[in-house]
């Protein structure tokens, strides 16, 4: 895993908490960018 990926995962877990992310937006390791996170957040809110 690259440093940027580790930092991104760390920021996601810090800001949102790992359980909140995995329960609502899917596995953290599948969220590879902010664009993917935005898509998943939008999809979750449309449900």
mmCIF entry with sequence, helices, sheets and N, C-alpha, C, O atoms, coordinates in Angstrom:
data_MODEL
# 
_entry.id   MODEL 
# 
_entity.id                         1 
_entity.type                       polymer 
_entity.pdbx_number_of_molecules   1 
# 
_entity_poly.entity_id                      1 
_entity_poly.type                           'polypeptide(L)' 
_entity_poly.nstd_linkage                   no 
_entity_poly.nstd_monomer                   no 
_entity_poly.pdbx_seq_one_letter_code       
;(UNK)(UNK)(UNK)(UNK)(UNK)(UNK)(UNK)(UNK)(UNK)(UNK)(UNK)(UNK)(UNK)(UNK)(UNK)(UNK)
(UNK)(UNK)(UNK)(UNK)(UNK)(UNK)(UNK)(UNK)(UNK)(UNK)(UNK)(UNK)(UNK)(UNK)(UNK)(UNK)
(UNK)(UNK)(UNK)(UNK)(UNK)(UNK)(UNK)(UNK)(UNK)(UNK)(UNK)(UNK)(UNK)(UNK)(UNK)
;
_entity_poly.pdbx_seq_one_letter_code_can   XXXXXXXXXXXXXXXXXXXXXXXXXXXXXXXXXXXXXXXXXXXXXXX 
_entity_poly.pdbx_strand_id                 A 
# 
loop_
_entity_poly_seq.entity_id 
_entity_poly_seq.num 
_entity_poly_seq.mon_id 
_entity_poly_seq.hetero 
1 1  UNK n 
1 2  UNK n 
1 3  UNK n 
1 4  UNK n 
1 5  UNK n 
1 6  UNK n 
1 7  UNK n 
1 8  UNK n 
1 9  UNK n 
1 10 UNK n 
1 11 UNK n 
1 12 UNK n 
1 13 UNK n 
1 14 UNK n 
1 15 UNK n 
1 16 UNK n 
1 17 UNK n 
1 18 UNK n 
1 19 UNK n 
1 20 UNK n 
1 21 UNK n 
1 22 UNK n 
1 23 UNK n 
1 24 UNK n 
1 25 UNK n 
1 26 UNK n 
1 27 UNK n 
1 28 UNK n 
1 29 UNK n 
1 30 UNK n 
1 31 UNK n 
1 32 UNK n 
1 33 UNK n 
1 34 UNK n 
1 35 UNK n 
1 36 UNK n 
1 37 UNK n 
1 38 UNK n 
1 39 UNK n 
1 40 UNK n 
1 41 UNK n 
1 42 UNK n 
1 43 UNK n 
1 44 UNK n 
1 45 UNK n 
1 46 UNK n 
1 47 UNK n 
# 
_struct_asym.id          A 
_struct_asym.entity_id   1 
# 
loop_
_struct_conf.conf_type_id 
_struct_conf.id 
_struct_conf.pdbx_PDB_helix_id 
_struct_conf.beg_label_comp_id 
_struct_conf.beg_label_asym_id 
_struct_conf.beg_label_seq_id 
_struct_conf.pdbx_beg_PDB_ins_code 
_struct_conf.end_label_comp_id 
_struct_conf.end_label_asym_id 
_struct_conf.end_label_seq_id 
_struct_conf.pdbx_end_PDB_ins_code 
_struct_conf.beg_auth_comp_id 
_struct_conf.beg_auth_asym_id 
_struct_conf.beg_auth_seq_id 
_struct_conf.end_auth_comp_id 
_struct_conf.end_auth_asym_id 
_struct_conf.end_auth_seq_id 
_struct_conf.pdbx_PDB_helix_class 
_struct_conf.details 
_struct_conf.pdbx_PDB_helix_length 
HELX_P HELX_P1 AA1 UNK A 3  ? UNK A 16 ? UNK A 3  UNK A 16 1 ? 14 
HELX_P HELX_P2 AA2 UNK A 18 ? UNK A 25 ? UNK A 18 UNK A 25 1 ? 8  
HELX_P HELX_P3 AA3 UNK A 28 ? UNK A 30 ? UNK A 28 UNK A 30 5 ? 3  
HELX_P HELX_P4 AA4 UNK A 34 ? UNK A 46 ? UNK A 34 UNK A 46 1 ? 13 
# 
_struct_conf_type.id          HELX_P 
_struct_conf_type.criteria    ? 
_struct_conf_type.reference   ? 
# 
loop_
_atom_site.group_PDB 
_atom_site.id 
_atom_site.type_symbol 
_atom_site.label_atom_id 
_atom_site.label_alt_id 
_atom_site.label_comp_id 
_atom_site.label_asym_id 
_atom_site.label_entity_id 
_atom_site.label_seq_id 
_atom_site.pdbx_PDB_ins_code 
_atom_site.Cartn_x 
_atom_site.Cartn_y 
_atom_site.Cartn_z 
_atom_site.occupancy 
_atom_site.B_iso_or_equiv 
_atom_site.pdbx_formal_charge 
_atom_site.auth_seq_id 
_atom_site.auth_comp_id 
_atom_site.auth_asym_id 
_atom_site.auth_atom_id 
_atom_site.pdbx_PDB_model_num 
ATOM 1   N N  . UNK A 1 1  ? 0.847   -1.171 0.000  1.00 0.00 ? 1  UNK A N  1 
ATOM 2   C CA . UNK A 1 1  ? 0.000   0.000  0.000  1.00 0.00 ? 1  UNK A CA 1 
ATOM 3   C C  . UNK A 1 1  ? 0.897   1.242  0.000  1.00 0.00 ? 1  UNK A C  1 
ATOM 4   O O  . UNK A 1 1  ? 1.850   1.329  0.774  1.00 0.00 ? 1  UNK A O  1 
ATOM 5   N N  . UNK A 1 2  ? 0.586   2.181  -0.862 1.00 0.00 ? 2  UNK A N  1 
ATOM 6   C CA . UNK A 1 2  ? 1.371   3.393  -0.964 1.00 0.00 ? 2  UNK A CA 1 
ATOM 7   C C  . UNK A 1 2  ? 1.058   4.340  0.201  1.00 0.00 ? 2  UNK A C  1 
ATOM 8   O O  . UNK A 1 2  ? 0.021   4.233  0.855  1.00 0.00 ? 2  UNK A O  1 
ATOM 9   N N  . UNK A 1 3  ? 1.971   5.249  0.429  1.00 0.00 ? 3  UNK A N  1 
ATOM 10  C CA . UNK A 1 3  ? 1.798   6.215  1.509  1.00 0.00 ? 3  UNK A CA 1 
ATOM 11  C C  . UNK A 1 3  ? 0.512   7.023  1.328  1.00 0.00 ? 3  UNK A C  1 
ATOM 12  O O  . UNK A 1 3  ? -0.225  7.247  2.288  1.00 0.00 ? 3  UNK A O  1 
ATOM 13  N N  . UNK A 1 4  ? 0.251   7.453  0.110  1.00 0.00 ? 4  UNK A N  1 
ATOM 14  C CA . UNK A 1 4  ? -0.960  8.242  -0.142 1.00 0.00 ? 4  UNK A CA 1 
ATOM 15  C C  . UNK A 1 4  ? -2.214  7.450  0.211  1.00 0.00 ? 4  UNK A C  1 
ATOM 16  O O  . UNK A 1 4  ? -3.159  8.011  0.766  1.00 0.00 ? 4  UNK A O  1 
ATOM 17  N N  . UNK A 1 5  ? -2.238  6.160  -0.101 1.00 0.00 ? 5  UNK A N  1 
ATOM 18  C CA . UNK A 1 5  ? -3.383  5.317  0.229  1.00 0.00 ? 5  UNK A CA 1 
ATOM 19  C C  . UNK A 1 5  ? -3.542  5.194  1.733  1.00 0.00 ? 5  UNK A C  1 
ATOM 20  O O  . UNK A 1 5  ? -4.661  5.259  2.242  1.00 0.00 ? 5  UNK A O  1 
ATOM 21  N N  . UNK A 1 6  ? -2.455  5.019  2.445  1.00 0.00 ? 6  UNK A N  1 
ATOM 22  C CA . UNK A 1 6  ? -2.512  4.916  3.908  1.00 0.00 ? 6  UNK A CA 1 
ATOM 23  C C  . UNK A 1 6  ? -3.022  6.214  4.520  1.00 0.00 ? 6  UNK A C  1 
ATOM 24  O O  . UNK A 1 6  ? -3.839  6.196  5.441  1.00 0.00 ? 6  UNK A O  1 
ATOM 25  N N  . UNK A 1 7  ? -2.540  7.330  4.007  1.00 0.00 ? 7  UNK A N  1 
ATOM 26  C CA . UNK A 1 7  ? -2.998  8.618  4.521  1.00 0.00 ? 7  UNK A CA 1 
ATOM 27  C C  . UNK A 1 7  ? -4.483  8.826  4.238  1.00 0.00 ? 7  UNK A C  1 
ATOM 28  O O  . UNK A 1 7  ? -5.220  9.300  5.103  1.00 0.00 ? 7  UNK A O  1 
ATOM 29  N N  . UNK A 1 8  ? -4.921  8.475  3.036  1.00 0.00 ? 8  UNK A N  1 
ATOM 30  C CA . UNK A 1 8  ? -6.330  8.618  2.672  1.00 0.00 ? 8  UNK A CA 1 
ATOM 31  C C  . UNK A 1 8  ? -7.209  7.758  3.568  1.00 0.00 ? 8  UNK A C  1 
ATOM 32  O O  . UNK A 1 8  ? -8.225  8.234  4.074  1.00 0.00 ? 8  UNK A O  1 
ATOM 33  N N  . UNK A 1 9  ? -6.831  6.495  3.772  1.00 0.00 ? 9  UNK A N  1 
ATOM 34  C CA . UNK A 1 9  ? -7.587  5.614  4.662  1.00 0.00 ? 9  UNK A CA 1 
ATOM 35  C C  . UNK A 1 9  ? -7.626  6.174  6.072  1.00 0.00 ? 9  UNK A C  1 
ATOM 36  O O  . UNK A 1 9  ? -8.666  6.145  6.730  1.00 0.00 ? 9  UNK A O  1 
ATOM 37  N N  . UNK A 1 10 ? -6.491  6.686  6.536  1.00 0.00 ? 10 UNK A N  1 
ATOM 38  C CA . UNK A 1 10 ? -6.434  7.260  7.874  1.00 0.00 ? 10 UNK A CA 1 
ATOM 39  C C  . UNK A 1 10 ? -7.346  8.464  8.023  1.00 0.00 ? 10 UNK A C  1 
ATOM 40  O O  . UNK A 1 10 ? -8.018  8.618  9.043  1.00 0.00 ? 10 UNK A O  1 
ATOM 41  N N  . UNK A 1 11 ? -7.370  9.324  6.997  1.00 0.00 ? 11 UNK A N  1 
ATOM 42  C CA . UNK A 1 11 ? -8.261  10.486 7.046  1.00 0.00 ? 11 UNK A CA 1 
ATOM 43  C C  . UNK A 1 11 ? -9.725  10.069 7.054  1.00 0.00 ? 11 UNK A C  1 
ATOM 44  O O  . UNK A 1 11 ? -10.528 10.638 7.794  1.00 0.00 ? 11 UNK A O  1 
ATOM 45  N N  . UNK A 1 12 ? -10.075 9.089  6.243  1.00 0.00 ? 12 UNK A N  1 
ATOM 46  C CA . UNK A 1 12 ? -11.462 8.613  6.225  1.00 0.00 ? 12 UNK A CA 1 
ATOM 47  C C  . UNK A 1 12 ? -11.865 8.076  7.592  1.00 0.00 ? 12 UNK A C  1 
ATOM 48  O O  . UNK A 1 12 ? -12.930 8.411  8.110  1.00 0.00 ? 12 UNK A O  1 
ATOM 49  N N  . UNK A 1 13 ? -11.017 7.249  8.165  1.00 0.00 ? 13 UNK A N  1 
ATOM 50  C CA . UNK A 1 13 ? -11.346 6.656  9.464  1.00 0.00 ? 13 UNK A CA 1 
ATOM 51  C C  . UNK A 1 13 ? -11.395 7.719  10.551 1.00 0.00 ? 13 UNK A C  1 
ATOM 52  O O  . UNK A 1 13 ? -12.242 7.653  11.441 1.00 0.00 ? 13 UNK A O  1 
ATOM 53  N N  . UNK A 1 14 ? -10.504 8.692  10.491 1.00 0.00 ? 14 UNK A N  1 
ATOM 54  C CA . UNK A 1 14 ? -10.485 9.751  11.498 1.00 0.00 ? 14 UNK A CA 1 
ATOM 55  C C  . UNK A 1 14 ? -11.728 10.620 11.406 1.00 0.00 ? 14 UNK A C  1 
ATOM 56  O O  . UNK A 1 14 ? -12.360 10.917 12.420 1.00 0.00 ? 14 UNK A O  1 
ATOM 57  N N  . UNK A 1 15 ? -12.076 11.025 10.205 1.00 0.00 ? 15 UNK A N  1 
ATOM 58  C CA . UNK A 1 15 ? -13.195 11.944 10.031 1.00 0.00 ? 15 UNK A CA 1 
ATOM 59  C C  . UNK A 1 15 ? -14.552 11.275 10.219 1.00 0.00 ? 15 UNK A C  1 
ATOM 60  O O  . UNK A 1 15 ? -15.463 11.871 10.793 1.00 0.00 ? 15 UNK A O  1 
ATOM 61  N N  . UNK A 1 16 ? -14.693 10.057 9.745  1.00 0.00 ? 16 UNK A N  1 
ATOM 62  C CA . UNK A 1 16 ? -16.001 9.411  9.740  1.00 0.00 ? 16 UNK A CA 1 
ATOM 63  C C  . UNK A 1 16 ? -16.106 8.195  10.655 1.00 0.00 ? 16 UNK A C  1 
ATOM 64  O O  . UNK A 1 16 ? -17.216 7.783  10.992 1.00 0.00 ? 16 UNK A O  1 
ATOM 65  N N  . UNK A 1 17 ? -15.014 7.626  11.055 1.00 0.00 ? 17 UNK A N  1 
ATOM 66  C CA . UNK A 1 17 ? -15.035 6.401  11.838 1.00 0.00 ? 17 UNK A CA 1 
ATOM 67  C C  . UNK A 1 17 ? -15.177 5.203  10.925 1.00 0.00 ? 17 UNK A C  1 
ATOM 68  O O  . UNK A 1 17 ? -16.006 5.219  10.015 1.00 0.00 ? 17 UNK A O  1 
ATOM 69  N N  . UNK A 1 18 ? -14.391 4.171  11.145 1.00 0.00 ? 18 UNK A N  1 
ATOM 70  C CA . UNK A 1 18 ? -14.403 3.024  10.238 1.00 0.00 ? 18 UNK A CA 1 
ATOM 71  C C  . UNK A 1 18 ? -15.743 2.309  10.173 1.00 0.00 ? 18 UNK A C  1 
ATOM 72  O O  . UNK A 1 18 ? -16.126 1.828  9.107  1.00 0.00 ? 18 UNK A O  1 
ATOM 73  N N  . UNK A 1 19 ? -16.461 2.227  11.276 1.00 0.00 ? 19 UNK A N  1 
ATOM 74  C CA . UNK A 1 19 ? -17.749 1.529  11.258 1.00 0.00 ? 19 UNK A CA 1 
ATOM 75  C C  . UNK A 1 19 ? -18.797 2.287  10.467 1.00 0.00 ? 19 UNK A C  1 
ATOM 76  O O  . UNK A 1 19 ? -19.596 1.685  9.750  1.00 0.00 ? 19 UNK A O  1 
ATOM 77  N N  . UNK A 1 20 ? -18.798 3.597  10.593 1.00 0.00 ? 20 UNK A N  1 
ATOM 78  C CA . UNK A 1 20 ? -19.764 4.406  9.845  1.00 0.00 ? 20 UNK A CA 1 
ATOM 79  C C  . UNK A 1 20 ? -19.515 4.283  8.350  1.00 0.00 ? 20 UNK A C  1 
ATOM 80  O O  . UNK A 1 20 ? -20.456 4.143  7.567  1.00 0.00 ? 20 UNK A O  1 
ATOM 81  N N  . UNK A 1 21 ? -18.267 4.334  7.960  1.00 0.00 ? 21 UNK A N  1 
ATOM 82  C CA . UNK A 1 21 ? -17.931 4.212  6.542  1.00 0.00 ? 21 UNK A CA 1 
ATOM 83  C C  . UNK A 1 21 ? -18.313 2.845  6.009  1.00 0.00 ? 21 UNK A C  1 
ATOM 84  O O  . UNK A 1 21 ? -18.995 2.745  4.989  1.00 0.00 ? 21 UNK A O  1 
ATOM 85  N N  . UNK A 1 22 ? -17.881 1.787  6.688  1.00 0.00 ? 22 UNK A N  1 
ATOM 86  C CA . UNK A 1 22 ? -18.130 0.441  6.164  1.00 0.00 ? 22 UNK A CA 1 
ATOM 87  C C  . UNK A 1 22 ? -19.613 0.095  6.166  1.00 0.00 ? 22 UNK A C  1 
ATOM 88  O O  . UNK A 1 22 ? -20.078 -0.603 5.265  1.00 0.00 ? 22 UNK A O  1 
ATOM 89  N N  . UNK A 1 23 ? -20.363 0.566  7.153  1.00 0.00 ? 23 UNK A N  1 
ATOM 90  C CA . UNK A 1 23 ? -21.799 0.258  7.210  1.00 0.00 ? 23 UNK A CA 1 
ATOM 91  C C  . UNK A 1 23 ? -22.605 1.031  6.164  1.00 0.00 ? 23 UNK A C  1 
ATOM 92  O O  . UNK A 1 23 ? -23.604 0.529  5.649  1.00 0.00 ? 23 UNK A O  1 
ATOM 93  N N  . UNK A 1 24 ? -22.175 2.233  5.859  1.00 0.00 ? 24 UNK A N  1 
ATOM 94  C CA . UNK A 1 24 ? -22.973 3.084  4.974  1.00 0.00 ? 24 UNK A CA 1 
ATOM 95  C C  . UNK A 1 24 ? -22.434 3.231  3.559  1.00 0.00 ? 24 UNK A C  1 
ATOM 96  O O  . UNK A 1 24 ? -23.205 3.429  2.620  1.00 0.00 ? 24 UNK A O  1 
ATOM 97  N N  . UNK A 1 25 ? -21.121 3.135  3.395  1.00 0.00 ? 25 UNK A N  1 
ATOM 98  C CA . UNK A 1 25 ? -20.526 3.432  2.097  1.00 0.00 ? 25 UNK A CA 1 
ATOM 99  C C  . UNK A 1 25 ? -19.709 2.291  1.521  1.00 0.00 ? 25 UNK A C  1 
ATOM 100 O O  . UNK A 1 25 ? -19.193 2.421  0.411  1.00 0.00 ? 25 UNK A O  1 
ATOM 101 N N  . UNK A 1 26 ? -19.572 1.195  2.219  1.00 0.00 ? 26 UNK A N  1 
ATOM 102 C CA . UNK A 1 26 ? -18.800 0.057  1.720  1.00 0.00 ? 26 UNK A CA 1 
ATOM 103 C C  . UNK A 1 26 ? -17.418 -0.012 2.340  1.00 0.00 ? 26 UNK A C  1 
ATOM 104 O O  . UNK A 1 26 ? -17.042 0.817  3.169  1.00 0.00 ? 26 UNK A O  1 
ATOM 105 N N  . UNK A 1 27 ? -16.683 -1.004 1.924  1.00 0.00 ? 27 UNK A N  1 
ATOM 106 C CA . UNK A 1 27 ? -15.349 -1.233 2.478  1.00 0.00 ? 27 UNK A CA 1 
ATOM 107 C C  . UNK A 1 27 ? -14.423 -0.058 2.200  1.00 0.00 ? 27 UNK A C  1 
ATOM 108 O O  . UNK A 1 27 ? -14.423 0.507  1.106  1.00 0.00 ? 27 UNK A O  1 
ATOM 109 N N  . UNK A 1 28 ? -13.642 0.295  3.202  1.00 0.00 ? 28 UNK A N  1 
ATOM 110 C CA . UNK A 1 28 ? -12.736 1.428  3.075  1.00 0.00 ? 28 UNK A CA 1 
ATOM 111 C C  . UNK A 1 28 ? -11.721 1.209  1.963  1.00 0.00 ? 28 UNK A C  1 
ATOM 112 O O  . UNK A 1 28 ? -11.385 2.146  1.240  1.00 0.00 ? 28 UNK A O  1 
ATOM 113 N N  . UNK A 1 29 ? -11.236 -0.004 1.821  1.00 0.00 ? 29 UNK A N  1 
ATOM 114 C CA . UNK A 1 29 ? -10.213 -0.249 0.798  1.00 0.00 ? 29 UNK A CA 1 
ATOM 115 C C  . UNK A 1 29 ? -10.770 -0.170 -0.624 1.00 0.00 ? 29 UNK A C  1 
ATOM 116 O O  . UNK A 1 29 ? -9.998  -0.151 -1.583 1.00 0.00 ? 29 UNK A O  1 
ATOM 117 N N  . UNK A 1 30 ? -12.080 -0.124 -0.776 1.00 0.00 ? 30 UNK A N  1 
ATOM 118 C CA . UNK A 1 30 ? -12.699 0.029  -2.095 1.00 0.00 ? 30 UNK A CA 1 
ATOM 119 C C  . UNK A 1 30 ? -12.981 1.487  -2.436 1.00 0.00 ? 30 UNK A C  1 
ATOM 120 O O  . UNK A 1 30 ? -13.345 1.801  -3.569 1.00 0.00 ? 30 UNK A O  1 
ATOM 121 N N  . UNK A 1 31 ? -12.815 2.382  -1.461 1.00 0.00 ? 31 UNK A N  1 
ATOM 122 C CA . UNK A 1 31 ? -12.983 3.812  -1.699 1.00 0.00 ? 31 UNK A CA 1 
ATOM 123 C C  . UNK A 1 31 ? -11.605 4.355  -2.029 1.00 0.00 ? 31 UNK A C  1 
ATOM 124 O O  . UNK A 1 31 ? -10.797 4.616  -1.137 1.00 0.00 ? 31 UNK A O  1 
ATOM 125 N N  . UNK A 1 32 ? -11.349 4.520  -3.296 1.00 0.00 ? 32 UNK A N  1 
ATOM 126 C CA . UNK A 1 32 ? -9.994  4.834  -3.748 1.00 0.00 ? 32 UNK A CA 1 
ATOM 127 C C  . UNK A 1 32 ? -9.738  6.314  -3.976 1.00 0.00 ? 32 UNK A C  1 
ATOM 128 O O  . UNK A 1 32 ? -8.602  6.721  -4.223 1.00 0.00 ? 32 UNK A O  1 
ATOM 129 N N  . UNK A 1 33 ? -10.789 7.120  -3.895 1.00 0.00 ? 33 UNK A N  1 
ATOM 130 C CA . UNK A 1 33 ? -10.613 8.554  -4.113 1.00 0.00 ? 33 UNK A CA 1 
ATOM 131 C C  . UNK A 1 33 ? -11.783 9.293  -3.497 1.00 0.00 ? 33 UNK A C  1 
ATOM 132 O O  . UNK A 1 33 ? -12.779 8.689  -3.097 1.00 0.00 ? 33 UNK A O  1 
ATOM 133 N N  . UNK A 1 34 ? -11.651 10.601 -3.427 1.00 0.00 ? 34 UNK A N  1 
ATOM 134 C CA . UNK A 1 34 ? -12.754 11.413 -2.932 1.00 0.00 ? 34 UNK A CA 1 
ATOM 135 C C  . UNK A 1 34 ? -13.955 11.346 -3.863 1.00 0.00 ? 34 UNK A C  1 
ATOM 136 O O  . UNK A 1 34 ? -15.097 11.445 -3.413 1.00 0.00 ? 34 UNK A O  1 
ATOM 137 N N  . UNK A 1 35 ? -13.704 11.180 -5.157 1.00 0.00 ? 35 UNK A N  1 
ATOM 138 C CA . UNK A 1 35 ? -14.798 11.069 -6.118 1.00 0.00 ? 35 UNK A CA 1 
ATOM 139 C C  . UNK A 1 35 ? -15.636 9.822  -5.843 1.00 0.00 ? 35 UNK A C  1 
ATOM 140 O O  . UNK A 1 35 ? -16.864 9.872  -5.916 1.00 0.00 ? 35 UNK A O  1 
ATOM 141 N N  . UNK A 1 36 ? -14.984 8.710  -5.530 1.00 0.00 ? 36 UNK A N  1 
ATOM 142 C CA . UNK A 1 36 ? -15.703 7.473  -5.205 1.00 0.00 ? 36 UNK A CA 1 
ATOM 143 C C  . UNK A 1 36 ? -16.505 7.663  -3.925 1.00 0.00 ? 36 UNK A C  1 
ATOM 144 O O  . UNK A 1 36 ? -17.659 7.242  -3.842 1.00 0.00 ? 36 UNK A O  1 
ATOM 145 N N  . UNK A 1 37 ? -15.896 8.294  -2.929 1.00 0.00 ? 37 UNK A N  1 
ATOM 146 C CA . UNK A 1 37 ? -16.602 8.553  -1.673 1.00 0.00 ? 37 UNK A CA 1 
ATOM 147 C C  . UNK A 1 37 ? -17.823 9.429  -1.923 1.00 0.00 ? 37 UNK A C  1 
ATOM 148 O O  . UNK A 1 37 ? -18.893 9.169  -1.373 1.00 0.00 ? 37 UNK A O  1 
ATOM 149 N N  . UNK A 1 38 ? -17.677 10.456 -2.742 1.00 0.00 ? 38 UNK A N  1 
ATOM 150 C CA . UNK A 1 38 ? -18.797 11.338 -3.057 1.00 0.00 ? 38 UNK A CA 1 
ATOM 151 C C  . UNK A 1 38 ? -19.924 10.574 -3.737 1.00 0.00 ? 38 UNK A C  1 
ATOM 152 O O  . UNK A 1 38 ? -21.092 10.762 -3.396 1.00 0.00 ? 38 UNK A O  1 
ATOM 153 N N  . UNK A 1 39 ? -19.588 9.711  -4.699 1.00 0.00 ? 39 UNK A N  1 
ATOM 154 C CA . UNK A 1 39 ? -20.603 8.903  -5.382 1.00 0.00 ? 39 UNK A CA 1 
ATOM 155 C C  . UNK A 1 39 ? -21.348 8.017  -4.393 1.00 0.00 ? 39 UNK A C  1 
ATOM 156 O O  . UNK A 1 39 ? -22.574 7.910  -4.443 1.00 0.00 ? 39 UNK A O  1 
ATOM 157 N N  . UNK A 1 40 ? -20.609 7.390  -3.506 1.00 0.00 ? 40 UNK A N  1 
ATOM 158 C CA . UNK A 1 40 ? -21.238 6.494  -2.533 1.00 0.00 ? 40 UNK A CA 1 
ATOM 159 C C  . UNK A 1 40 ? -22.093 7.253  -1.535 1.00 0.00 ? 40 UNK A C  1 
ATOM 160 O O  . UNK A 1 40 ? -23.151 6.774  -1.127 1.00 0.00 ? 40 UNK A O  1 
ATOM 161 N N  . UNK A 1 41 ? -21.636 8.443  -1.139 1.00 0.00 ? 41 UNK A N  1 
ATOM 162 C CA . UNK A 1 41 ? -22.435 9.258  -0.221 1.00 0.00 ? 41 UNK A CA 1 
ATOM 163 C C  . UNK A 1 41 ? -23.728 9.687  -0.895 1.00 0.00 ? 41 UNK A C  1 
ATOM 164 O O  . UNK A 1 41 ? -24.796 9.620  -0.286 1.00 0.00 ? 41 UNK A O  1 
ATOM 165 N N  . UNK A 1 42 ? -23.645 10.125 -2.139 1.00 0.00 ? 42 UNK A N  1 
ATOM 166 C CA . UNK A 1 42 ? -24.841 10.542 -2.876 1.00 0.00 ? 42 UNK A CA 1 
ATOM 167 C C  . UNK A 1 42 ? -25.824 9.381  -3.037 1.00 0.00 ? 42 UNK A C  1 
ATOM 168 O O  . UNK A 1 42 ? -27.032 9.557  -2.879 1.00 0.00 ? 42 UNK A O  1 
ATOM 169 N N  . UNK A 1 43 ? -25.305 8.209  -3.349 1.00 0.00 ? 43 UNK A N  1 
ATOM 170 C CA . UNK A 1 43 ? -26.149 7.027  -3.506 1.00 0.00 ? 43 UNK A CA 1 
ATOM 171 C C  . UNK A 1 43 ? -26.818 6.661  -2.184 1.00 0.00 ? 43 UNK A C  1 
ATOM 172 O O  . UNK A 1 43 ? -27.984 6.267  -2.172 1.00 0.00 ? 43 UNK A O  1 
ATOM 173 N N  . UNK A 1 44 ? -26.104 6.784  -1.089 1.00 0.00 ? 44 UNK A N  1 
ATOM 174 C CA . UNK A 1 44 ? -26.652 6.442  0.226  1.00 0.00 ? 44 UNK A CA 1 
ATOM 175 C C  . UNK A 1 44 ? -27.776 7.415  0.604  1.00 0.00 ? 44 UNK A C  1 
ATOM 176 O O  . UNK A 1 44 ? -28.778 7.006  1.191  1.00 0.00 ? 44 UNK A O  1 
ATOM 177 N N  . UNK A 1 45 ? -27.613 8.672  0.277  1.00 0.00 ? 45 UNK A N  1 
ATOM 178 C CA . UNK A 1 45 ? -28.630 9.665  0.623  1.00 0.00 ? 45 UNK A CA 1 
ATOM 179 C C  . UNK A 1 45 ? -29.870 9.546  -0.261 1.00 0.00 ? 45 UNK A C  1 
ATOM 180 O O  . UNK A 1 45 ? -30.958 9.960  0.138  1.00 0.00 ? 45 UNK A O  1 
ATOM 181 N N  . UNK A 1 46 ? -29.708 8.982  -1.462 1.00 0.00 ? 46 UNK A N  1 
ATOM 182 C CA . UNK A 1 46 ? -30.855 8.833  -2.364 1.00 0.00 ? 46 UNK A CA 1 
ATOM 183 C C  . UNK A 1 46 ? -31.725 7.646  -2.007 1.00 0.00 ? 46 UNK A C  1 
ATOM 184 O O  . UNK A 1 46 ? -32.848 7.537  -2.500 1.00 0.00 ? 46 UNK A O  1 
ATOM 185 N N  . UNK A 1 47 ? -31.234 6.753  -1.162 1.00 0.00 ? 47 UNK A N  1 
ATOM 186 C CA . UNK A 1 47 ? -32.000 5.547  -0.784 1.00 0.00 ? 47 UNK A CA 1 
ATOM 187 C C  . UNK A 1 47 ? -33.252 5.895  -0.038 1.00 0.00 ? 47 UNK A C  1 
ATOM 188 O O  . UNK A 1 47 ? -34.007 5.004  0.350  1.00 0.00 ? 47 UNK A O  1 
# 
